[in-house]
Amino acid sequence: MTQAQDPDERYVRIAVMIMLVLTLFASACATLIHWLAPIHRMLDLVIPPAICVLSVGLITTLVRRPDWMLGIVRIDLLAAGVALAAPAWLYTLQATLTPGVQLIDILPPVSSLFVVFLIMLMIFLPGRLAFLMAALSWVLIALPVLVYLLLHGQEMWSPRGRDLLMAYGPASIMVVVLLPVQRALVGKIRRLALERDRMEVMLRRDPLTGVQSRLLGEQMLRQVLSERIPAGVIMLDLDKFKAINDTHGHPMGDKVLQAVADACQGLLRAGKTISRWGGEEFLVIVPNVDAPGLQRVAERLRLAIADLSVAPVGQVTASLGATLLQSWDNQETVLQRADQALYRAKEQGGNRVVAAPAPIAAGTTPQKTGSGSPTTV
């Protein structure tokens, strides 16, 4: 059986693939630009094609071996760092040692790529490691260019020099400094997402019993009514629950509710749902059922609850009211019939199932409920 893919892992994999494709595109463009340039420099003719070939290999590897994603990211970032550091050092040394050669004339247009590289480090490496690698990259790539420009004022104040000064200076430093802020924001967003998920669970699940909340139960009932499928509802209420709370205390009453919810939930399969409706009252929705089938479900629930023995309370029983949904029903009419049937079950002594009389609008005659065994829906 194939395991479900983690949405977060799938998102990261897509992000890595996008990064590799963009790297391939940038290196391919750089290769074309350098080959079409009037002056060819060996380093410019070697590094972009090498990165292009490496990107193709990494993309192919990621497609075939997605479990190697972390290693692929590190290789790509390392290669990008080397591709940016090599020209920074080589051309800076060449401009320093060769009379008449200016750095602003021979350094390829990679300053903007350096800022992008820092952002990639921030995205794909964990916090402390990302900060250290960004700082190290700034020292190895930006610092030699900045030192050269500071020592050559005429080049620094040229249009290209000012552009390099801004890219390798304030812009890149800002990215590195803002890295902890970005990490803090990511952490805050994750905490908010977890809190949202927790609140959603609280809205969908009753915190005491673990069954569906009333809000979700109402949504499920509206859905069944809108789909107009054969279905029924069962309203159940524990007998003499107030006496349990008064005699044994509310904590014991909570244990009884939990035991009842577990017993009922264990019986419900194939789309049947149970919601805590309030206090000791529960609502069960049974889709795709006829009258005999609804009766059998209700009776099984009654017997499962009656078989419970929660010390020191002893036997626990419940009264149940059942009704089938009609084509003209709305939420109010369905719940009213189920509640009336439940009230009659209480009147007859509890621990029984009472079916709501078939509505007059359906053209049937209401059945009389007996005083002993459960009635038939």
C-alpha positions in Angstrom: 0.0 0.0 0.0 1.4 3.4 -0.9 1.7 5.8 2.0 0.0 9.2 1.7 2.5 11.9 0.8 3.1 14.6 3.4 1.7 17.9 2.0 4.6 19.8 3.5 7.2 17.5 1.9 5.4 17.7 -1.5 5.5 21.5 -1.2 9.2 21.5 -0.5 9.9 19.1 -3.4 8.0 21.4 -5.8 10.0 24.4 -4.4 13.3 22.6 -5.0 12.3 21.6 -8.5 11.4 25.3 -9.2 14.8 26.4 -7.9 16.6 23.9 -10.1 14.6 24.9 -13.2 15.4 28.6 -12.5 19.1 27.7 -12.0 19.0 25.9 -15.3 17.3 28.8 -17.1 19.8 31.4 -15.6 22.8 29.3 -16.5 21.6 28.7 -20.0 21.0 32.4 -20.5 24.4 33.2 -19.1 26.0 30.7 -21.4 24.3 32.2 -24.4 25.2 35.8 -23.4 28.9 35.0 -22.9 29.1 33.1 -26.2 27.6 36.0 -28.0 29.7 38.6 -26.3 32.5 40.2 -28.4 35.1 39.4 -25.8 35.4 35.8 -24.5 36.9 35.1 -21.1 37.7 31.5 -20.2 36.0 31.5 -16.8 32.7 32.9 -18.3 32.8 30.2 -21.0 33.2 27.4 -18.5 31.2 28.1 -15.3 27.7 28.8 -16.9 27.7 25.6 -19.1 29.0 23.6 -16.2 26.1 24.8 -14.0 23.7 24.2 -16.8 24.8 20.5 -17.1 24.8 20.1 -13.3 21.2 21.4 -13.1 20.0 19.0 -15.7 21.6 16.2 -13.8 20.1 17.3 -10.5 16.6 17.7 -12.0 16.8 14.2 -13.4 18.0 12.8 -10.1 15.2 14.5 -8.2 12.6 13.0 -10.5 14.0 9.5 -10.1 15.1 9.7 -6.5 13.0 12.2 -4.6 14.3 10.8 -1.3 17.7 12.4 -2.2 16.1 15.9 -2.1 18.2 17.2 0.8 21.5 16.2 -0.8 20.4 17.6 -4.2 19.7 21.0 -2.5 23.1 21.1 -0.9 24.9 20.2 -4.1 23.0 22.9 -6.0 23.7 25.6 -3.4 27.4 24.6 -3.1 27.7 24.8 -6.9 26.0 28.2 -7.0 28.3 29.5 -4.3 31.4 28.3 -6.1 30.1 29.8 -9.4 29.7 33.2 -7.7 32.9 33.1 -5.6 35.3 32.0 -8.5 34.7 35.1 -10.7 34.7 37.4 -7.7 38.2 36.3 -6.6 39.7 35.7 -10.1 38.6 38.9 -11.7 39.4 41.0 -8.6 42.9 39.6 -8.6 43.2 40.1 -12.3 42.1 43.8 -12.0 44.5 44.3 -9.0 47.5 42.8 -10.6 47.0 43.8 -14.3 47.6 47.4 -15.1 44.9 49.1 -17.1 42.3 46.4 -16.3 39.2 47.5 -14.3 37.0 45.2 -12.3 33.9 47.0 -13.4 34.7 46.1 -17.0 35.5 42.4 -16.6 33.3 41.2 -13.7 30.2 39.4 -15.1 26.8 40.7 -14.1 26.3 38.3 -11.2 25.7 40.8 -8.3 21.9 40.4 -8.5 22.4 36.6 -8.5 24.3 36.9 -5.3 21.3 38.4 -3.5 19.1 35.6 -5.0 21.7 33.0 -3.7 21.4 34.4 -0.2 17.6 34.2 -0.3 17.9 30.5 -1.4 20.2 29.8 1.5 17.6 31.4 3.8 14.8 29.3 2.3 16.4 25.8 2.0 18.7 25.6 5.0 17.8 25.5 8.7 18.0 28.7 10.7 21.5 28.7 12.3 23.1 26.9 9.4 21.5 29.4 7.0 22.8 32.4 8.9 26.3 30.9 9.1 26.4 30.0 5.4 25.0 33.4 4.4 27.7 35.2 6.4 30.4 32.9 5.0 29.2 33.5 1.5 29.2 37.3 2.0 32.8 37.1 3.1 33.9 34.8 0.2 31.9 36.5 -2.6 31.1 40.1 -1.7 33.9 41.2 0.5 36.8 40.9 -2.1 34.7 43.0 -4.5 33.9 45.6 -1.8 37.5 45.9 -0.7 38.7 46.3 -4.3 36.1 49.1 -4.9 37.0 50.9 -1.7 40.6 50.9 -2.8 39.7 52.1 -6.3 37.5 55.2 -5.8 37.3 56.0 -9.4 35.7 52.7 -10.3 33.5 52.7 -7.1 31.8 56.0 -8.1 31.1 54.9 -11.7 27.6 53.7 -12.5 28.7 50.0 -12.5 30.7 50.5 -9.3 27.8 52.0 -7.4 25.6 49.1 -8.6 28.2 46.6 -7.3 28.6 48.6 -4.1 24.8 48.5 -3.4 24.4 44.8 -4.3 27.3 43.5 -2.4 27.0 45.9 0.4 23.6 47.2 1.9 21.4 44.8 -0.2 23.2 41.6 0.7 23.8 42.7 4.3 20.1 43.5 4.7 19.2 40.0 3.5 21.6 38.4 6.0 20.5 40.6 8.9 16.8 40.0 8.1 17.3 36.2 8.2 16.6 35.9 11.9 13.5 38.1 11.4 12.3 35.9 8.6 12.8 32.8 10.7 10.9 34.3 13.5 8.0 35.2 11.2 8.0 31.6 9.8 7.9 30.3 13.3 5.0 32.6 14.1 3.1 31.6 11.0 3.6 27.9 11.9 2.4 28.5 15.5 -0.7 30.3 14.1 -1.3 27.4 11.7 -1.1 24.9 14.6 -3.5 27.0 16.7 -5.9 27.2 13.7 -5.8 23.5 13.4 -6.4 23.1 17.1 -9.3 25.4 17.0 -10.7 23.6 14.0 -10.5 20.3 15.8 -12.3 21.8 18.8 -15.0 23.1 16.5 -15.4 19.7 14.9 -14.9 17.4 17.9 -16.4 17.4 21.3 -13.5 17.8 23.7 -14.9 15.5 26.4 -16.1 12.5 24.4 -14.1 12.8 21.1 -17.2 12.4 18.9 -18.3 15.1 16.5 -19.4 18.4 17.9 -22.9 19.7 17.6 -21.7 22.2 15.0 -20.3 19.4 12.8 -23.4 17.3 13.4 -25.7 20.1 12.2 -23.5 20.5 9.1 -23.7 16.7 8.4 -27.5 16.8 8.9 -27.9 19.7 6.4 -25.8 17.9 3.9 -27.9 14.7 4.1 -31.1 16.8 3.8 -29.7 18.6 0.7 -28.7 15.4 -1.0 -32.2 14.0 -0.5 -30.9 10.5 0.1 -32.8 7.9 2.2 -31.6 8.5 5.7 -32.6 8.6 9.3 -31.6 10.2 12.6 -31.5 8.8 16.1 -31.6 11.0 19.1 -30.5 9.3 22.3 -30.4 10.6 25.9 -29.0 8.8 28.9 -31.6 7.8 31.6 -31.4 9.4 35.0 -28.1 11.1 34.2 -28.8 13.9 36.7 -28.9 11.3 39.5 -25.5 10.0 38.4 -24.0 13.5 38.7 -25.7 14.2 42.0 -24.8 10.9 43.5 -21.3 10.2 42.1 -20.1 13.7 41.1 -19.6 15.3 37.7 -16.2 13.7 37.0 -17.9 10.3 37.2 -20.6 11.6 35.0 -18.0 12.6 32.4 -16.6 9.1 32.5 -20.0 7.7 31.8 -20.4 10.0 28.8 -17.0 9.0 27.5 -17.9 5.3 27.9 -21.2 5.8 26.1 -19.6 7.7 23.3 -16.9 5.0 22.8 -19.5 2.2 22.8 -21.7 4.0 20.2 -18.8 5.0 18.0 -17.5 1.5 18.0 -20.8 0.3 16.4 -21.1 2.9 13.7 -19.5 2.2 10.4 -20.0 3.1 6.7 -20.8 6.7 6.9 -22.8 6.7 10.2 -21.9 9.5 12.5 -22.6 10.5 16.1 -22.5 14.0 17.6 -22.7 15.2 21.1 -25.9 17.3 21.0 -25.6 18.7 24.4 -25.3 17.4 28.0 -26.0 13.7 27.9 -27.8 13.9 24.6 -26.3 12.5 21.3 -27.5 12.6 17.7 -26.8 9.7 15.3 -27.1 10.2 11.5 -27.6 7.0 9.5 -27.5 7.5 5.7 -28.9 5.1 3.0 -31.2 3.3 5.4 -34.8 2.2 5.4 -37.2 1.9 8.4 -36.1 -1.7 9.5 -32.5 -0.8 9.1 -32.8 2.3 11.2 -34.6 0.3 13.8 -31.8 -2.3 13.9 -29.1 0.5 14.3 -31.0 2.1 17.1 -31.6 -1.2 18.9 -27.9 -2.1 18.7 -27.0 1.3 20.2 -29.5 0.7 23.0 -28.1 -2.7 23.8 -24.5 -1.5 23.6 -25.2 1.2 26.2 -27.2 -1.1 28.4 -24.3 -3.6 28.5 -22.0 -0.9 29.9 -21.1 -1.1 33.6 -19.2 1.9 34.8 -18.2 1.4 38.4 -19.5 2.6 40.9 -22.5 3.7 38.8 -23.4 0.3 37.6 -25.6 -0.2 34.5 -26.2 2.8 32.2 -29.2 3.0 30.0 -30.5 5.3 27.3 -33.8 6.3 25.6 -33.7 6.6 21.9 -36.0 8.4 19.4 -35.7 7.5 15.7 -37.2 9.0 12.6 -36.7 8.7 8.8 -36.0 11.8 6.7 -38.8 12.9 4.4 -38.4 14.6 1.0 -40.0 17.8 2.4 -38.1 17.8 5.7 -35.8 20.5 7.0 -33.5 20.4 10.0 -36.1 21.7 12.4 -38.9 19.2 11.4 -36.5 16.2 11.6 -35.1 17.1 15.0 -38.6 17.9 16.3 -39.9 14.4 15.4 -36.8 12.7 16.8 -37.0 14.7 20.0 -40.7 13.9 20.4 -40.0 10.2 19.9 -37.2 10.4 22.5 -39.6 12.1 25.0 -42.1 9.3 24.6 -39.4 6.7 25.2 -38.6 8.6 28.5 -42.3 8.6 29.4 -42.5 4.8 28.9 -39.7 4.2 31.4 -36.5 4.6 29.3 -34.1 2.0 28.0 -36.1 1.6 24.8 -36.3 2.8 21.2 -39.4 4.7 20.1 -40.0 5.5 16.4 -41.5 8.8 15.4 -44.9 8.3 13.8 -44.8 8.5 10.0 -45.6 12.1 9.1 -49.2 12.7 7.9 -47.7 14.4 4.8 -46.2 11.1 3.8 -49.7 9.6 3.6 -49.2 7.0 6.3 -50.9 6.3 9.5 -48.9 6.9 12.7 -48.1 3.7 14.6 -48.8 3.3 18.3 -45.9 2.7 20.5 -45.8 -0.1 22.9 -45.0 -0.1 26.6 -42.5 -2.9 26.6 -40.2 -3.8 23.7 -39.0 -1.2 21.2 -41.4 -0.1 18.4 -40.7 -0.7 14.8 -39.8 2.3 12.6 
